[in-house]
Amino acid sequence: MFQTRIAGIGHYVPKNIYSNHDLTRFMDTSDEWIQARTGIQERRFADRFGETTSSMGIAAAEMAITRAGITAQDIDFIIFATLSPDYYFPGCAVLVQREMGMQEVGALDIRNQCSGFIYALSIGDQFIKTGMYKNILVIGSEKHSFAMDFSTRGRAVSVIFGDGAGAVVLQPTDDSKSGILSTHLHADGTDAEKLAMYYPGSANGMHLDNPPVWPDVELGGLFMTEELVKDGSIFPYMDGQAVFKKAVVKFPEVILEALTKNNLTTSDIDLLIPHQANLRISQYIQKVLQLPNDKVFNNIQKYGNTTAASVPLALSEAWEAGKIKPGDLVCLAAFGAGFTWGAALVRF
C-alpha cells in the first residue's frame, strides 16, 4: 500500500483588503472590539462580480499543479471543499474540471464547512493509498462576502469571515515514513443549529421557535419571503460561545488522538496549522499543548476565517515562508459547523 504525499501546494486571495476600520462604515464596531474577540485585523473580499468560489479555487489549483510538476491533464480526481458554492447545484468540482480543461475525471464536492479540507484530504488519502488514483487535486475555497449581513445586526458573524482559496496535489510515494501518516475525522450533530445557514433549505424553518409562514405550505420549497430578509434569517447564524466551548475541547483532543496513533507526542510537532477560526481559540490550543510560538502558524490576522480554505491557505503560506522543511512533522486540524472536526499528521 502506498503512502500519500503532498506534491504541490498553492493558494489565492482576492486583491480587495478590508480592514476593521473599513467595516465601521457599515456597522457599529471598532478595530479594538474585533481584535479583542477574534485577533483579526483585516480580511480579503472577492470582487462582487466575475470572481467566484470556483475561480479562486482554480487560481490556487494552478499554483499547486505547477509546483507538483504536472499539468491539469494529469489530474485524475478532484475534491472540492466549500460551504459557498457558485451554485446551489451543481458543485464547484465539475466547474474546475471544465474550466481547467481536464479529462472526464471524477469530481467530488465536500460540504463539511470549516473542517471540509481535512475531510477532503482524508478522502484523497484513501484513494491514493489503494492505488485508485495517482494525482488528486484537493481544493478548499470560499466566497463568504456575498452572503454576510454587513450591518450592526450581523456584525458578530460578518466581521469574522473572509474570502480565499488553497489547494494541494496528492500523489503516491513508496516512502512509508513520509507523507500523510494518518487522518482522524469526527462529528456530533447534537448542536447542529448553533452554527448554520438555514436558508435555502428544505427544513423550512422547522428548527425555529416561530417559523415563518410560507406562501405555499402544501408545496414547501425554497421560498424567500420578505419576512426572512427583514429579520435576517437568510444570513448565517452563530452562537459564538457554544462554538468556542466545543472547539477548545475537540481541537486538542483530536490532535492528541493523531499523535497517539503514531506513537508521537506534542514535542515531535514541528508546526501546527490549525483552522483559522479565531486567534483566541488557536492561542488556547497552543497553551493546552504547550507549544512555543514558532511551532504554531496563524494568518487569521490578515485573512479572517476562510473556513474550508483556511488550512490549505495557511499551509501554502507557511511553506512559502520556509517554515516547513523536508522531514518536518506538520499537524493540520480543524473544527466547524455540524459540529465536525478532524486532524491530519503529515511528514514532509
C-alpha positions as CSV (number, residue, x, y, z in Angstrom):
1,M,0.0,0.0,0.0
2,F,1.2,3.5,-0.9
3,Q,1.7,6.5,1.3
4,T,0.2,9.8,0.2
5,R,2.5,12.8,-0.2
6,I,1.6,16.4,-0.7
7,A,3.4,17.1,-4.0
8,G,2.2,20.6,-4.6
9,I,0.7,23.5,-2.6
10,G,-1.0,26.7,-3.7
11,H,-3.2,29.5,-2.6
12,Y,-5.1,32.6,-3.8
13,V,-6.5,35.6,-2.0
14,P,-8.5,38.4,-3.6
15,K,-6.9,41.8,-4.0
16,N,-9.6,43.7,-2.1
17,I,-8.4,44.3,1.5
18,Y,-10.9,45.4,4.1
19,S,-9.5,46.4,7.5
20,N,-11.5,46.5,10.7
21,H,-11.7,50.3,10.3
22,D,-13.3,49.9,6.9
23,L,-16.1,47.8,8.4
24,T,-17.0,50.8,10.7
25,R,-18.6,52.4,7.6
26,F,-21.3,49.7,7.6
27,M,-21.8,48.8,11.2
28,D,-21.3,49.9,14.8
29,T,-17.9,48.3,15.6
30,S,-14.3,49.1,16.1
31,D,-10.8,47.8,15.5
32,E,-10.4,47.2,19.2
33,W,-13.7,45.3,19.5
34,I,-12.9,43.0,16.7
35,Q,-9.2,42.3,17.6
36,A,-10.1,41.7,21.2
37,R,-12.6,39.0,20.3
38,T,-11.0,37.4,17.2
39,G,-7.5,38.7,16.6
40,I,-8.5,39.7,13.1
41,Q,-7.0,42.9,11.7
42,E,-8.2,42.6,8.1
43,R,-9.7,40.3,5.5
44,R,-9.9,39.9,1.8
45,F,-13.2,40.2,-0.2
46,A,-13.6,38.9,-3.7
47,D,-14.9,41.1,-6.5
48,R,-18.7,41.1,-6.3
49,F,-19.0,40.0,-10.0
50,G,-16.5,38.0,-12.0
51,E,-14.7,36.4,-9.1
52,T,-16.3,33.2,-7.7
53,T,-15.6,30.4,-5.3
54,S,-14.6,28.1,-8.2
55,S,-12.4,30.8,-9.9
56,M,-10.4,31.4,-6.7
57,G,-10.1,27.6,-6.3
58,I,-8.8,27.3,-9.9
59,A,-6.1,30.0,-9.2
60,A,-4.9,28.1,-6.1
61,A,-5.1,24.8,-8.1
62,E,-3.0,26.2,-10.9
63,M,-0.2,27.1,-8.4
64,A,-0.4,23.7,-6.7
65,I,-0.3,21.8,-10.0
66,T,2.7,23.8,-11.3
67,R,4.6,23.2,-8.1
68,A,3.8,19.5,-8.3
69,G,5.5,19.4,-11.7
70,I,2.5,18.2,-13.6
71,T,-0.3,19.6,-15.8
72,A,-4.1,19.8,-15.4
73,Q,-4.3,16.9,-17.8
74,D,-2.5,14.7,-15.3
75,I,-5.2,15.2,-12.6
76,D,-7.3,12.0,-12.3
77,F,-9.7,13.1,-9.5
78,I,-10.9,16.4,-8.0
79,I,-12.2,17.0,-4.5
80,F,-13.6,20.5,-3.7
81,A,-14.5,21.6,-0.2
82,T,-16.7,24.7,0.3
83,L,-19.8,26.0,2.0
84,S,-20.2,28.8,-0.5
85,P,-20.5,27.1,-3.9
86,D,-21.1,29.1,-7.1
87,Y,-24.5,27.4,-7.5
88,Y,-26.9,25.6,-5.2
89,F,-26.1,22.8,-7.6
90,P,-24.0,21.5,-9.4
91,G,-21.0,21.7,-7.2
92,C,-17.7,23.5,-7.8
93,A,-15.6,20.4,-8.6
94,V,-17.2,20.0,-12.1
95,L,-16.7,23.7,-12.8
96,V,-13.0,23.3,-12.0
97,Q,-12.8,20.3,-14.3
98,R,-14.5,22.2,-17.1
99,E,-12.6,25.5,-16.8
100,M,-9.2,23.8,-16.5
101,G,-9.8,21.6,-19.5
102,M,-9.2,18.4,-17.6
103,Q,-10.2,14.9,-18.8
104,E,-13.5,13.4,-17.8
105,V,-12.3,12.6,-14.3
106,G,-14.3,12.1,-11.2
107,A,-15.3,15.3,-9.3
108,L,-16.5,15.3,-5.7
109,D,-17.8,18.1,-3.5
110,I,-17.4,18.2,0.3
111,R,-19.8,20.1,2.5
112,N,-18.1,20.0,5.9
113,Q,-17.6,23.7,6.3
114,C,-14.5,24.6,8.4
115,S,-13.3,21.0,8.6
116,G,-14.0,20.4,4.9
117,F,-10.4,20.4,3.8
118,I,-9.4,17.9,6.4
119,Y,-12.2,15.6,5.3
120,A,-11.3,16.1,1.7
121,L,-7.6,15.4,2.5
122,S,-8.6,12.2,4.3
123,I,-10.7,11.0,1.3
124,G,-8.0,11.7,-1.1
125,D,-5.5,9.9,1.1
126,Q,-7.6,6.7,1.0
127,F,-7.8,6.8,-2.8
128,I,-4.1,7.3,-3.2
129,K,-3.2,4.5,-0.7
130,T,-5.3,2.0,-2.5
131,G,-3.8,2.9,-5.8
132,M,-7.0,4.0,-7.4
133,Y,-5.7,7.5,-8.4
134,K,-2.2,9.0,-8.8
135,N,-2.8,12.7,-9.0
136,I,-5.6,14.1,-6.8
137,L,-6.4,17.8,-6.7
138,V,-7.9,18.9,-3.4
139,I,-9.2,22.4,-3.1
140,G,-10.7,24.5,-0.3
141,S,-12.3,27.8,-1.4
142,E,-14.8,30.2,0.0
143,K,-16.5,33.4,-1.1
144,H,-18.3,34.5,2.1
145,S,-18.6,38.2,1.3
146,F,-21.6,37.7,-0.9
147,A,-23.8,36.3,1.9
148,M,-22.9,38.3,5.0
149,D,-25.1,40.7,6.9
150,F,-22.8,43.9,6.9
151,S,-24.9,45.7,9.4
152,T,-24.8,46.2,13.1
153,R,-27.3,43.3,13.4
154,G,-24.9,40.9,11.7
155,R,-21.6,42.1,13.0
156,A,-20.9,39.2,15.4
157,V,-20.6,36.9,12.3
158,S,-19.7,39.2,9.4
159,V,-16.5,40.7,11.0
160,I,-15.0,37.2,11.3
161,F,-15.1,35.8,7.7
162,G,-13.1,36.5,4.6
163,D,-12.6,35.1,1.1
164,G,-9.8,33.0,-0.3
165,A,-8.6,29.6,-1.6
166,G,-6.0,26.9,-1.1
167,A,-5.1,23.7,-2.9
168,V,-2.8,20.7,-2.8
169,V,-2.0,17.9,-5.2
170,L,-1.7,14.4,-3.7
171,Q,0.5,11.7,-5.1
172,P,1.6,8.2,-4.0
173,T,5.1,7.6,-2.5
174,D,6.9,4.4,-1.6
175,D,8.4,6.1,1.5
176,S,6.5,4.6,4.4
177,K,7.8,7.1,6.8
178,S,6.7,10.2,5.0
179,G,3.5,11.8,3.6
180,I,0.2,11.6,5.4
181,L,0.7,9.5,8.4
182,S,-2.9,9.4,9.5
183,T,-6.2,11.4,9.4
184,H,-8.9,11.4,12.1
185,L,-12.5,12.6,11.5
186,H,-15.3,13.2,13.9
187,A,-18.8,14.7,14.1
188,D,-21.5,15.5,16.7
189,G,-24.8,16.8,15.3
190,T,-26.4,17.5,18.7
191,D,-25.9,21.2,18.3
192,A,-26.0,21.5,14.5
193,E,-28.2,24.6,14.7
194,K,-25.7,26.5,16.8
195,L,-23.7,27.4,13.6
196,A,-25.8,27.2,10.5
197,M,-27.2,29.0,7.5
198,Y,-30.8,27.8,7.4
199,Y,-31.9,29.1,4.0
200,P,-32.3,28.0,1.4
201,G,-33.1,24.6,2.8
202,S,-35.9,22.0,2.8
203,A,-36.4,22.2,6.6
204,N,-38.4,25.5,6.0
205,G,-37.6,26.9,9.5
206,M,-38.7,23.8,11.4
207,H,-35.9,24.4,13.9
208,L,-37.1,27.9,14.8
209,D,-39.4,28.7,17.7
210,N,-41.5,30.9,15.4
211,P,-41.1,29.5,11.9
212,P,-42.1,31.9,9.0
213,V,-45.4,31.4,7.2
214,W,-44.7,30.1,3.8
215,P,-46.8,31.3,0.8
216,D,-47.4,27.7,-0.4
217,V,-47.5,25.4,2.6
218,E,-48.6,22.4,0.6
219,L,-45.7,22.8,-1.8
220,G,-42.9,23.7,0.6
221,G,-39.7,24.5,-1.3
222,L,-37.0,27.2,-1.2
223,F,-39.2,30.3,-0.8
224,M,-37.5,33.5,0.2
225,T,-40.1,35.7,1.9
226,E,-39.8,39.4,2.7
227,E,-40.0,38.4,6.4
228,L,-36.9,36.3,6.1
229,V,-35.0,39.2,4.6
230,K,-36.2,41.7,7.2
231,D,-35.4,39.6,10.2
232,G,-32.1,38.4,8.9
233,S,-33.0,34.7,8.8
234,I,-31.4,34.4,5.4
235,F,-27.9,35.1,6.8
236,P,-25.6,32.7,8.7
237,Y,-26.3,32.3,12.4
238,M,-23.7,31.5,15.0
239,D,-23.8,31.0,18.8
240,G,-20.2,32.1,19.3
241,Q,-19.9,30.9,22.9
242,A,-21.2,27.5,22.1
243,V,-18.7,27.1,19.2
244,F,-15.8,28.3,21.3
245,K,-16.6,26.0,24.2
246,K,-16.8,22.9,21.9
247,A,-13.8,23.9,19.8
248,V,-11.3,24.3,22.7
249,V,-12.2,20.8,23.8
250,K,-12.3,18.9,20.5
251,F,-9.3,20.7,18.8
252,P,-6.6,19.4,21.3
253,E,-8.4,16.1,21.7
254,V,-8.2,15.2,18.0
255,I,-4.6,16.5,17.8
256,L,-3.6,14.2,20.7
257,E,-5.5,11.3,19.1
258,A,-3.4,11.7,15.9
259,L,-0.2,11.9,17.8
260,T,-1.0,8.8,19.9
261,K,-1.9,6.8,16.8
262,N,1.6,7.4,15.5
263,N,3.4,7.0,18.9
264,L,4.3,10.6,18.9
265,T,4.0,13.5,21.4
266,T,3.4,17.2,21.1
267,S,7.2,17.7,21.3
268,D,7.5,15.9,17.9
269,I,5.4,18.6,16.2
270,D,7.4,20.9,14.0
271,L,4.5,23.0,13.0
272,L,0.8,23.1,14.0
273,I,-1.5,24.7,11.4
274,P,-5.0,25.0,13.0
275,H,-8.1,26.1,11.1
276,Q,-8.1,29.9,11.4
277,A,-11.4,30.2,13.2
278,N,-10.4,32.6,15.9
279,L,-7.0,33.6,17.1
280,R,-8.2,33.2,20.7
281,I,-9.0,29.6,20.0
282,S,-5.6,29.0,18.4
283,Q,-3.9,30.6,21.3
284,Y,-5.8,28.4,23.8
285,I,-4.9,25.3,21.9
286,Q,-1.3,26.3,21.8
287,K,-1.4,26.8,25.6
288,V,-3.0,23.4,26.2
289,L,-0.5,21.6,24.0
290,Q,2.4,23.7,25.5
291,L,3.7,24.6,22.0
292,P,6.1,27.6,21.5
293,N,5.1,30.4,19.2
294,D,7.4,29.2,16.4
295,K,5.6,25.9,16.2
296,V,2.1,27.3,15.5
297,F,1.2,29.1,12.3
298,N,-1.6,31.7,12.2
299,N,-2.6,34.1,9.4
300,I,-6.2,34.9,10.6
301,Q,-4.9,38.4,11.4
302,K,-4.7,39.0,7.6
303,Y,-7.5,36.9,6.1
304,G,-10.1,36.3,8.8
305,N,-11.9,32.9,8.8
306,T,-11.9,31.4,5.3
307,T,-13.5,28.2,6.6
308,A,-12.6,25.3,4.2
309,A,-9.9,27.4,2.6
310,S,-8.1,28.4,5.8
311,V,-6.0,25.2,6.4
312,P,-4.6,24.9,2.8
313,L,-4.2,28.7,2.6
314,A,-2.1,28.7,5.8
315,L,-0.3,25.6,4.7
316,S,0.7,27.3,1.5
317,E,1.9,30.5,3.2
318,A,3.8,28.6,5.8
319,W,5.6,26.5,3.1
320,E,6.4,29.7,1.1
321,A,7.8,31.3,4.2
322,G,10.2,28.4,4.7
323,K,8.5,27.3,7.9
324,I,8.1,23.7,6.5
325,K,11.2,21.8,5.7
326,P,11.8,18.2,4.4
327,G,11.3,15.8,7.3
328,D,9.2,18.2,9.3
329,L,6.1,16.8,11.1
330,V,3.1,19.1,10.4
331,C,-0.2,18.8,12.1
332,L,-3.3,20.1,10.4
333,A,-6.5,20.4,12.4
334,A,-10.0,22.0,12.1
335,F,-13.3,22.4,13.9
336,G,-16.5,23.8,12.5
337,A,-20.2,23.7,11.8
338,G,-22.0,20.4,12.3
339,F,-20.2,20.1,14.6
340,T,-17.4,18.4,12.6
341,W,-13.7,18.3,13.4
342,G,-10.6,16.4,12.3
343,A,-6.8,16.3,12.2
344,A,-4.1,15.1,9.9
345,L,-0.4,14.4,10.6
346,V,1.9,14.9,7.6
347,R,5.6,14.2,7.4
348,F,7.1,16.4,4.6
